[in-house]
């Protein structure tokens, strides 16, 4: 779907239903191929038994979800992600297909400019 197409849906719900727009894992589009997300980043070294919080960027999809009667259903899923790449993780005879994404690491949550103008992934000039 291009950014210029519009989709309109009518939801018939009860008063107790809740419609939510949430970020979800980017494994549904263009079609559901895998449940696994593989994120490549520069290796980091931490001292033995050390703890360090790091932050990563990865694409997300947006899910429009209806909650009601103790159940939930995705009404629509859309994405602004760049073209997707897939990878085989593990041996060719028994590995799993993953959705692949390369990113930098950050010691603090990246600012909005990092999200909008992310540099090319390692070894992948844009």
Secondary structure, DSSP 8 states (H G I E B T S, - for coil): --TT----------TT-EEEEEEEES-SSSS---S-EEEE-------TT-----EE---EEEEEEEEETTEEEEEEEEE-----EEEEES-TTT-EEEEEEE--EESS---HHHHHS----TT---
